[in-house]
Amino acid sequence: MARAAGGDLYTYVSTGTGAFLPRTKFGSDWNFRNQFANAGNIPSWGKEELFGVDGGGTMWWYYDRNDGSFAARQKISDTGGWKGARITVASSLDDDSYADLLQIYDGALYNYGVEGGPAYIGSGWNQFNTVLGAGDLSGDGKGDLLTRNSAGELFLYRGNGQGTGFAARQKVGSGWGQFNVLTGAGDISGDGRADLIARAKDGKLYLYEGTGSASAPFKAKKLIGSGWGQYNKFAALADMTGDGRADLVARAVDGTLYRYDADGKGNFKPKAKIGTGWGTYSSLF
């Protein structure tokens, strides 16, 4: 089976001798599907959703359509239900391929993305100023978490594949306090491993390519741009354009949202305007 960027689906029948018969068109409009049989359920290119919490505390959900745009937003909470809450959205931590909504409440971590949730994960999470789920960083096929404390230390929590717990944390770096944004949810460089994006306080943007090793999950940082201080919100998305690479959205101070498509070489293509009016959200994930 092969899907073209425009959404057409084709079948290639094996000859049994190491070759295929000419392709046959199976159908069209398949660009909105995010998983196929035998493809696994922890997408290497990240999560498919964008969550937004407006100024009143109401949560909204956007599903990306694999053509560079979002479907119409959906209200997914009571009005004001998330006002003041400390939340993050991780690339899938279980086997359903959907992003997981996490909340830190009274220092405890809960996962709302599992069946019957929220699932209690553990306590002591108030020590971290950053919690993010960039995907499978250890190479075991399970979604993981990264955390950063006030000392700038970075820790890896390897997921159990069910979204209900993590192995003991591993310190994977220090000096990460130099960044005011850490985000990621999939493969940006095109090598099949989850990567991390970091913005320094001077507006420079860096890529940390994943290694697939839990003991040293990232390669040395790579400068990929400057002038990113113009944006006040970032969110790492899935493959928004159907090219198999994770993309990034960024909101300017005037409320305009832009999409940056990964080029498969560790950089981003020129920005594309998604829309205006996104200043209504106090948080984007």
C-alpha atoms as one frame of an Amber mdcrd trajectory, in Angstrom:
protein
   0.000   0.000   0.000   1.272   3.492  -0.816  -0.330   6.871  -0.158   0.480
   9.872  -2.323   0.794  13.340  -0.824  -2.581  14.327  -2.275  -4.370  11.481
  -0.495  -4.681   8.898  -3.290  -4.100   5.328  -2.104  -2.485   2.713  -4.338
  -1.902  -1.019  -4.067   1.171  -2.760  -5.409   0.672  -6.521  -5.710   3.746
  -8.655  -5.179   4.782 -11.022  -7.971   6.476 -13.333  -5.481   9.802 -12.848
  -7.261  10.984  -9.652  -5.596   8.989  -7.278  -7.795   5.532  -5.692  -7.999
   2.832  -5.589 -10.611   1.807  -2.127 -11.902   0.042  -0.131  -9.235  -3.741
   0.029  -8.914  -5.552   3.002  -7.461  -7.462   1.897  -4.373  -9.186   5.174
  -3.551  -8.819   8.857  -2.794  -9.195  11.108   0.260  -6.931   8.945   2.432
  -4.766  11.891   3.495  -6.610  12.220   6.832  -5.599   8.715   8.011  -2.680
   8.725  10.451  -2.003   4.990  10.838  -2.145   1.876   8.667  -2.003  -1.795
   9.665   1.491  -3.025  10.513   2.781   0.553  10.707   2.959   0.650  14.509
   1.210   3.039  16.857   3.951   5.340  18.145   4.285   7.668  15.140   7.895
   8.642  14.441   6.651  11.982  13.140   4.745  12.959  16.258   1.215  13.726
  17.324  -1.711  14.632  15.111  -3.439  17.156  17.344  -3.194  20.744  18.533
  -4.732  21.694  21.874  -5.530  25.267  22.837  -6.709  26.707  26.145  -8.353
  30.094  25.776  -8.117  32.988  28.204 -11.204  31.808  30.033  -9.827  28.324
  30.650 -11.844  26.440  28.015  -9.979  23.767  26.058 -10.283  23.350  22.293
  -8.976  20.609  19.997  -7.748  20.777  16.405  -7.027  17.752  14.255  -4.532
  18.206  11.446  -5.642  16.995   8.014  -2.229  16.077   6.573  -2.597  18.800
   3.960  -1.107  21.661   5.993  -4.369  22.758   7.582  -6.537  22.008  10.604
 -10.081  20.741  10.770 -12.589  22.999  12.529 -11.917  23.269  16.235 -13.900
  21.251  18.759 -14.699  22.223  22.338 -13.489  19.407  24.610 -13.992  20.772
  28.118 -16.491  22.556  30.275 -16.351  26.324  29.949 -13.469  27.526  32.102
 -12.661  23.984  33.210  -8.904  24.299  32.711  -8.348  27.832  33.957  -5.102
  27.981  35.913  -4.305  24.317  35.287  -0.749  23.210  34.577  -0.935  20.908
  31.580   1.127  19.565  28.713   0.367  17.372  25.709   2.713  14.494  24.919
   3.185  12.477  21.771   1.447   9.129  22.278   2.455   7.304  25.458   0.365
   4.191  24.756  -0.587   2.195  21.664  -3.492   4.264  20.342  -1.329   6.793
  18.389  -3.227   9.747  19.899  -1.587  12.467  21.974  -1.873  12.272  25.756
  -3.091  15.175  27.877  -1.094  15.415  31.118  -1.783  17.566  34.177   0.345
  18.367  37.212  -1.969  18.952  40.172  -0.660  19.429  43.707   2.649  18.071
  42.497   1.164  14.833  41.135   1.154  13.874  37.460  -2.032  12.561  35.834
  -2.646  11.242  32.321  -6.071  11.964  30.833  -5.220  10.166  27.604  -5.693
   6.589  28.821  -8.920   4.651  28.988 -10.682   5.273  32.275  -8.347   8.184
  33.050  -7.121  10.296  34.579  -4.410   7.835  35.526  -2.274   8.769  38.520
   1.423   8.592  37.573   3.218   9.786  40.687   4.125  12.747  42.898   7.005
  15.218  43.031   6.522  16.708  39.574   6.365  20.303  40.826  10.157  20.310
  40.840  10.123  20.646  37.052   9.490  23.849  35.110   9.202  21.952  31.824
   7.544  18.631  31.016   7.186  17.505  27.413   6.593  14.347  25.440   8.736
  14.350  22.305   8.049  10.734  21.343  10.199   7.620  21.578  13.641   8.875
  22.633  15.100   5.574  23.825  14.447   3.495  20.720  12.230   0.892  22.384
   9.039   1.823  20.529   7.378   3.465  23.548   6.656   7.161  24.104   8.816
   8.967  26.671   8.863  12.195  28.686  11.535  14.854  29.135  11.660  17.139
  32.171  13.790  20.122  33.163  14.280  21.505  36.669  15.184  25.026  37.827
  18.882  24.093  37.852  18.716  23.470  34.101  19.112  19.699  34.420  17.355
  17.536  31.832  15.878  14.132  32.701  14.481  11.320  30.589  11.537   9.227
  31.793  11.142   6.091  29.692   7.486   5.191  29.190   5.981   1.782  29.888
   4.009   1.817  26.625   0.659   2.093  28.426   0.708   5.743  29.479   0.431
   4.764  33.139   4.008   4.883  34.377   7.680   5.450  33.703  11.003   3.872
  34.545  13.274   5.661  37.018  14.432   8.959  35.617  17.819   9.308  33.943
  19.762  12.561  33.938  20.691  13.273  30.330  22.174  16.762  30.504  22.728
  20.064  32.268  22.857  23.696  31.185  19.393  23.576  29.641  18.314  26.698
  31.509  19.683  28.718  28.582  16.489  27.916  26.668  13.059  29.501  27.162
  11.308  27.043  24.845  11.725  23.278  24.603   9.387  21.415  22.287   9.194
  18.422  20.019   6.921  15.568  19.022   8.579  13.426  16.405  11.163  13.208
  13.663  12.302  16.505  12.148  15.630  15.475  10.630  14.272  12.576   8.577
  16.221   9.735  10.213  13.228   8.099  11.916  14.135   9.208  15.445  12.352
  11.749  17.639  14.081  15.137  17.895  13.970  18.179  20.168  13.675  21.881
  19.303  15.099  24.500  21.690  14.895  28.296  21.535  17.566  30.299  23.332
  16.814  33.571  25.085  18.408  35.512  22.212  15.854  34.088  19.739  18.142
  31.518  18.115  16.604  28.151  17.347  18.466  24.870  17.762  17.811  21.289
  16.742  18.838  18.359  18.914  18.646  15.255  16.764  17.608  12.057  18.509
  19.981   9.126  18.742  17.601   6.382  19.856  19.782   5.752  22.918  18.398
   6.362  26.400  21.815   7.090  27.922  22.544   9.896  25.445  19.306  10.643
  23.592  20.533  13.682  21.622  23.365  14.639  19.339  25.135  17.994  19.735
  22.891  20.993  19.093  22.630  22.429  15.610  21.766  26.075  14.944  18.877
  26.192  12.474  17.731  29.808  12.638  17.553  33.166  14.383  14.845  35.750
  14.959  12.497  33.271  16.589  11.933  35.647  19.505   9.071  37.128  17.474
   6.911  34.174  18.545   5.274  33.810  21.946   3.892  30.289  21.567   5.167
  27.120  19.928   3.661  23.684  19.411   5.238  20.622  17.849   2.822  18.890
  15.534   2.705  15.745  13.546   3.260  15.563   9.826   0.844  18.319   8.835
   1.599  18.114   5.113   1.680  14.377   4.410   5.407  14.179   3.682   6.314
  11.962   6.652   8.161  14.628   8.663   7.199  16.361  11.904   6.353  20.057
  11.614   6.167  23.069  13.918   3.612  25.843  14.455   4.471  29.204  15.976
   2.253  32.115  17.026   3.325  35.705  16.509   2.465  38.439  18.996  -0.350
  39.683  16.724  -2.122  36.311  16.956  -1.100  35.007  13.526  -0.249  31.307
  13.426   2.444  30.008  11.078   3.439  26.522  10.028   7.075  25.514   9.528
   7.506  22.335   7.502  10.574  20.177   8.168  12.716  19.662   5.076  14.018
  16.231   6.102  17.551  17.579   6.513  17.221  19.101   9.968  15.917  22.516
   8.908  12.584  24.151   8.209  11.179  25.458   4.958   9.917  29.073   4.765
   6.912  29.704   6.976   3.346  29.309   5.763   0.507  31.338   7.258  -2.249
  29.211   8.765  -4.559  31.922  10.052  -5.194  34.835  12.378  -7.065  35.242
  15.661  -4.977  32.687  17.542  -4.247  35.245  20.249  -7.406  34.033  21.951
  -5.386  31.151  23.399  -3.301  31.518  26.509  -1.650  28.151  25.802  -1.036
  26.003  22.755   0.204  22.406  22.877
